[in-house]
């Protein structure tokens, strides 16, 4: 799917590939008239490797299948085949504003429908769900036709004349920075995960997260609580240069016991060690930068350039200056 491998992709996928978290997201992101018809307990995560034939799918993209119920709550079946009806939800994660997203999505949708037809001679509707948390305001509308009109010059009578020949579909936009996670019908861990994504670029991220960390006190299983918070800290460490003591202070203010805080830090260290990043984090606290972080940013920049992303966006997303991009031969 999107071809930029980054910490945002890895975190978002790790969270929402878990069924209970995916159900929370679907329940919050899709229109309630659709949610009321879904058999959410039947949600299944589908392998998406077939969607991108070049095997460049993003770590943050997922495909769900969900059973569809009749208005009276019974299982919906196709009229002619008598098979159970279902929908697909294509979860597309974007951590930056990508003007080419509709072209990207229509390609993925075509491959999904082709797979449905070739394997079962049966179509299940696919709802594209865009999970967005870029720094720029979303201004890409919610339909392919919006971009077609904007970038083709079509309008008025010309548009009406040719409309039936133009492929079109809508998206559901989950605009994370515009959402208050505490108001959503989701679990305490998912509230924390969403808040982490919303504030990940803010130097005061821990200050914003304290109320959400406090709510993790409702988790009775200490092991689960430690795992939830460690996952968030791993994400933050992979994105920001974290000041020494900021983590322990935030945990203390959120009411974590010494035992719980030590468990969180130990688990986080294990996760970072498994990624080969613990040494870089430790050096970063002393030297003000994370070892190995530059190469990851350069790789992101190379892939963004290959996708035709503009220079300003590449610089904003990676944090690399134009001079740095030139120095490492990303741009001429």
N, C-alpha and C positions, 0 to 999 in steps of 0.2 A: 504494500500500500504506500503511504508516504515513505520516502527512502532515506530519511535522515535519522540515523541512530543517535539518540541522546538520552540523558538521564530522565527527561520528562516522559519519553516513550516507555522506557523500562519501568518507571514507577507506575504510570497509568495502567499499563498492561498487567503488571503484577497484581494490582488492586482489583481490576474489573474482570479478570479471567476467573476470579473466584465467584461461584454461583450466587452466594448470598449478597455479595456486593453488587453484582450485575443486576440482580432483581431490584435492589434499592435504586440503582441508577435508572433503570427502565421505568420504574414506578414514578420517579420524579421528573424524568425528561420527556416522556411521551404524553400526548394529550389524554386527559382522563377518560374521554369517551372510547379511546382505544385500549387504555390500560384495563378498563372495566371488562373488556371482552377477552383479555389474555389469561391463559392458564400459566401463570408465572412459575408455578412449581415444576412445569415441564421444560423450563428454559435449559438449553444445552449450548455449550460452546463448540463451534465447528472449526475444524482445521481450515485455515485460509491460505495455505501454501499455493493452491491452484489459482488464486485470484490474480497474483502478480507473476506472470510467466518469466520475468527476469529475476525472480527471487530477491526482490529488493523491498519486500513489504516491511512496513515500520513495525517496531516492537510494540507500538501503541495501538494497533488496529486489531479489531476483533469482529467475529461474526457469530450472532446468536440465532438459534431457532426457538420459536415459542409457539405452543399450541393455541389455537383460536377457539373460543367458546361461542355458542349461540347466545342470543340475548337472555334466554332463560337460565343460562349457566351450564347447559349440557354441552357435550363435546360436539364441535362443528365438523360436519363431514361434507365432502364435495358431492354435489347433487348426482353426478353421473357415476363417479368412481366409488362413492361411499367410503373413501379414505379420509382420515382425519386431516383437517385443515390446519395450516400453520403459517406464520409469517417469519421472515428473517429480519433481523436488525443489524445493519452494517455500522459498526462503531468506528468512526474515523476521528483520530486524535490529531489536533493541530496546536502546536505551541507558538505558531507565528502566522501572520496573515498571508495566505497563499491564494493569489488571484486565479490560479489554475485549478482550484479544488474541484470545480464542477466537471471539467474535462477528465480529471483523475477519477472522480466518482462514477461518471458515465461509463468509463472503461471497466471499472470494477463491477458495476451492476451488470453490464453485458456479459462478463465472464461468469458471474454467479448464475444468471438466467440460462446461459449456455450449458453450464454444468447441470442445472436442474433438468433441462430438457434432454440432454444426452443420457443422463443416468436414469430418469424416471418418466420422461415424456409428461412432465407435470410442472406447473409454475406455482411458486409461493411468493407473494408480494414481499419486496425488500424495502424496508424503511431506512434511509440513510440518517444516522444520528451523528452530528458533528460536535465533538467535545472540544471547545475552543478556550484557550487561555493565553492568547498572544498579548503583546504589549500595546499593539494598535487596536483601535476600536473596530469592531466587525462592521464592514460596510459592503458586504458582498451579497446582500439580500438572502432570500431563502428558496430561490428557484433557479434552475438552469436558464430559464427564459429571461430572468433579470439580467444575467450576464450576456446572453445572446443579444438582447436589445442594446445594452450598453456598449458592446464591442463590435456591432455590425452596422450600426446606423439605421437599422430597421425601426419603423414606427408607423403609427397611423394606419392608413389604408394598406401600405406595403406589408405591414406585420399581419394584418387580418387576412390578406390575400395568401400569405405563405405560412401562416401559423400551423396548419395541419401537417406540414412537412417537417416541422422543427421538433426534434426530440425535447421532451421537457420532464422534469420531476422536481419534487420539493424535498427539502431537508428539514429535520428537526434540529435546531441549534441549541446546544447546552452551553451558554456563555458564562463560564465559571466566574470571571471577575464581577459579573452583574448579579450573582446569586448569593444569598445569605444561607450558608449550609445549615445553620441552626434552625431554619424554618422549614426544612425539608423532612418528609417522612422517611428518614433513613436512620440507620444505626449510629451509635456514637463513633465507632471507628470510621465509618464512611464520612461523617461530618468532619472529622479530623483530616482525613485524606483530601477531601475537597478544599478545606481551608488551607492546607499545605500547598496545593496547586495554585490557589488564588493568590497567596502571599509569597510565593517562592522567590520572587525577584526583589522583594522588599528587604532591606538590610535589617529591619526590625521584625523579621518573620516570627521570632520566638515570642515577642510581646503579643502579637496577634493570635498566636496559637494557644496561649495560656488557658483561656476559657474552654477551648476544645480539649486540651490535655486534662483539665479538671474533670470533664465529663467521662473520661476513660475510667474514673473511679467507680463507675457503675458496672464495670466488667468484673465479675466475681473471680474468674480464672486469672490468677496473677501471671501465669505463663502467657496467656493470650494477650493480656494488657501489655506486657513487656514486648511481645512480638509486634503488636500494632505500632507502638511508639518507636521502636527500633527501626521499623520500615520507613517511617517518616523521617527520622534522623538520617538514615542512610541517604535518602533522597536529598535532603538539605545539604549534607556534606558533599554530595556529588555536584551540587550546583553553586553553592556559595562558599566563600572563605569565612569559616565560622570562628568567631573570637573565642579564645580560651575562657572557660567558665560560663559562657552564655547558656549552654545546654543544662548544666547542673543547676544553675540559678532558675531557669524556666521550670524544670521539674520540681524544684523545691517550692516555688510559688504556686505550682499546680497541685500541691499536696501529696507528692510522691514521697514514700518513705525512703530511708537510706538504702534499705534492701532492694526496693523496687528500682531506684535510680541506678544502683550498681548493676542490677540485672539488665536494665535498658542499655547502659553504656557498654557492658560486656557483649551483649547480643549485637549491638551496632558495630562494635569492633570486629566481631566474627564475620559479619556481612561484608564489611569493607576489606577485611583480610582476604576473603574468598574472591573478591574482585581484583585483588592485587593493589588496592588503593590505600591501605592503612598507613603504610610508610609515607606516602605522599601527603596524606591528611596531617600526620604528625609534623612533617617538615613544614607544611603550609601554616600551621599554627605558630611556628617559630619564625618563618621567613615571609609570611604574608602571601603565599601563593601555593597552589596545589600541584604537586609533582605529577606529571603526566597529563595535566588538564589541557595544555596547549595543543597537543597532538589531536586530542578528541575534538577540540574546537576547529582545528584546521580541516579535519576530515568532514565535519559538518559543513564547513564553508565550501569545500570541494563539491560535495553532493548538491548543495543548494545552487551553486553556479551551474552544474550540469542540468538542473531542472529549470534554469532560466530565471531564478529569483534575482531581483534587482540588488545592486550593491549596497544600498542603504539598509535594506532588510537583512542582508547577510551580516553586515556589521553590527546591527542592533541585536540580532539573535545570538551571535557568537561572542559578542563583546570585543571583537578584534577591530582595531583601527584600519583605515584604508592602507596606511603605511605597512602595517603588519601583514595585511593580505598580499600586498605587493612583494614584501620581503620574502615571503614563503611561496611566491609564484602562484598564488591562487587567482590573482587578476594581473593583467598586463600593466 
